[in-house]
Amino acid sequence: MFFAIPAAACRLARHLPLRARMVGANRLARDRKRITHMTMPKAPLLALAALVALAGCTTTPTAEVTRFHLGVPIPSDSIRVVPSVEAAAPGTAVPLEFRTYADIVSRDLAAHGLRPTTTAPTAYLAILSIQQTTRAGIPGPPPFQIGIGGGSFGRNVGIGGGVNVPVGAPRNNDVRVNVLQLRIRRESDNSAVWEGRAIQEVPAREQASNLSAAVPALSRALLADFPGESGRTVIVKLR
């Protein structure tokens, strides 16, 4: 940006002492620099920096995993994955959706030395329960409790037989709570061997909240380093 200086002012300036002319020139240079190099307000710059930082952030999905066992080795043997209703009443018809999820858990159990089968009797029964509920709000750590031989849930989220899912389309701010619970018992005497539960909270609008995506991830998290550390709740990154 340039300024037009009247000719009369220029002639007057030639008659000023050198010191006065230097002071005037320096002041004019400062004013010109101030105008031509205006800075943006700090607040918009900080806001822009925050947006850029957020755009570069990614959230890693996690699950809260708790496991309980008796602290003794679990011998490799045959195991059958069943819903809790079949464990209570053998011969009960098993839904096709549950069979799909049971196959996923069976593969993860096989990776840890157990021998899944669908033929009774077996050395172990793996009683599988899957629950999905929907609530309003943002994801947060659920205050669930678990103990070998039984447990209880907060937030009125119960574990039932087979697969339970909410009815109706989710709202924009809804959160889905996905829970996978597995209880391993000896089929011969129904004694407890191992219990575990994996819990995930995901915004309902995300693909990861669907059971088709959640169950494989929760199963891997729950059975990672099987049997795992007893009595401790850990946060596991889902993959």
N, C-alpha and C positions, 0 to 999 in steps of 0.2 A: 504494500500500500504506500502511495506517495502523496505528498502535500504540495500544493502550489503556494509559493511564497511571493508576495507582492514585490515589484521592482523597487518601490520606495523603501521598503524595509531593508532590502539588500544594500542600497546606497547608504542608509543610515548605519548599518552594521559595519561598513568599512571604516567609519570614523570612530568607532568604539575602541577602547584600549584592548590590547591583545588578550589580557586575562579575562575581560568581560566577554570577548568574542568566544574564548575557549569554554567558559562556563555555559554560555548559551548553546554552543554546539553540542556539548555533552548532554545538556538537558534535553535538547531536541532528539538526540540519538536514543536516550532512555525512553522518551515518550513514544518514539517510532517503534522501538523494540517491544514496548508494552502492548502496543496496539496490534502489531503484526504477528506476535507470538503469544496470543491469548491461550491460556490453558483451560481444559475442561474441568468442571467441578469434580471434586473428589468422589462424591457419593455415587454418581453414575458410573465412574470408573471402577469403584469397588463392587458395585452390583454386577457390572459386566464380568469382572474377574470371577465372582462367585458363580455366575451362570456357566462360564467356561469350565470351572473346576467341577461343577456338578455334572456337566455333560460328559466329562471324562471319567466319571466314577461308575463302577458296576457293582451291583449287589450280589453277593454269593449266597444262594439259597442254603439254609441250614435246617437241621432237625435237632430236637431235644431228645436224647436217648438215655433211657435208664434200664439197667439190667440187674437181675438178682439170680444167684445160684448158691449152691451149697459149698463151693470152694473145693470141690473134688473133681478129678477128670471125668469127662463125659465120654464113655467108651463109644467107639464107632459101631453103629448097629442100624437096623432098619427103622424107618420112621415114616409115618403117614400124616399128611397135613389134612386136617378136618375143620369144619366150622364148629363153633361151640354148641350149636343145636344138635349136630350129629354126635358130638361127644356125650351129650346128655341122653340122646335117644338114637342109638345106632340104627342105621337103615333109613334115616330121614333123607329125602331127596335133596340134592345139593344143587343150587342154581349154577347155570353155566358161567355167569360172571365170576362167581367165587372160584370155580375151577381154574379160570384163567389166572387169577391172582395166586391161587395155591401152587400152580406150576412155577410161577416166578419165585416164590419163597422156597419151594423144593429145590430149585437149581442153586439158590444161595446156600441152603443147608448142605447140599452135596459138595459144594466147594470147600466145606469145612470137615469133610470126612464121613458125614452121615449118609445113609443109603435110602433115599426116598423111594416109596412104592405106594401103589394104590390098593394093594391086596392085604387084607387083614388075615391073621393078627400080625402086629409088629411089636418091636421092643419098645418103641416110643410113639406117643401121639403128640403131634404139634397142633395145638388148638389155635386157630387163626381167627382173629376178629378185625374187621376194618370198619372205621366210622368216619363219616364226613359231616360236619355241621357248618352252618354259615352264621356269621354274626356281623354287626356293624362295627366299624372302627378301623384302626390300623393294626398291623401285625405286632405281637408282643409275646414275651415268654409266658406260656400257660402254666398256672400253678397246679400241676397235676401231681398226684402222689401214687406210688406203686410199692408193693411189697410182695415177696414170694408167698404164694398161697392165697393171694387176694389183694385188692387195692381199691382205691376210690378216685374219683375225678372231681375237679372243680368245674365251675362254669356250667354245670348241668350237662356236661358232655359224657354220655354213658357209652360203654362198649357192649354191643349186643351180638347176637349170633349172625354169622354170614357177613353181608355187606349192607350197610345202612348209609343212605345219602339223603340230603334235603330235597324238598320238592319246590319247583318254581325257579325262575330266572333270577340270578343275583343282581343286586344294585351296584352302582359304580363304586361305592365306598365299602362294599361288603368284603369280609375276610373269610376264607375257608380254612377250617381247622381239620386237618387230616391226621388220623390216628391209626397206627398199625400196632396191634398187640399180638404177641405170640407166647404161648405157654406150653412148655414141653413136659410131659408126664410119662411115667412108665405105664404102659397099657395093662400090665399084669395086676398092679395094685393101685393105680391112679395116684401114685406118690409124685410130688413135685420134684422136678429136676432143674428146670431153668425157666425164667420168665423175663420178658423184656417188652418195652414199649417205645415206639418212636412217634414223635409229635411234630407236625409241621404247620405253620401258619403262613398263608400266601394270599395276596390280594385276589379276589375271585375273578378279576378280569384277565389274569395271567394264565397261560396255557399250563404252567407247572401246577396249578391248583387242581386240575382234573385228576381223578383217581388213576386213569390210564398212565399218566406221567408220574404221579406221586407214589403209587405202590412200589414200582421197581426201585425208586430212589430210597424210599423209607426202608425197604427190605434190606438193601445193601448197607444202609447206615446202621440198622439194628443188629445185623449179623457180622458187622466188621469186627475183626480180631475175636471172633467167637471163642469162648463164651464171654469174653470181656471182663471188665472190672466190676465186681458185685457191689451193689449199693451206692453207686456213684452216678450222678446225672452229668452227662457231657453234651457239648454242642458239636455236632458232626456236620461237615460240609457235604452237601448232596452232590452227586454226580450222575 
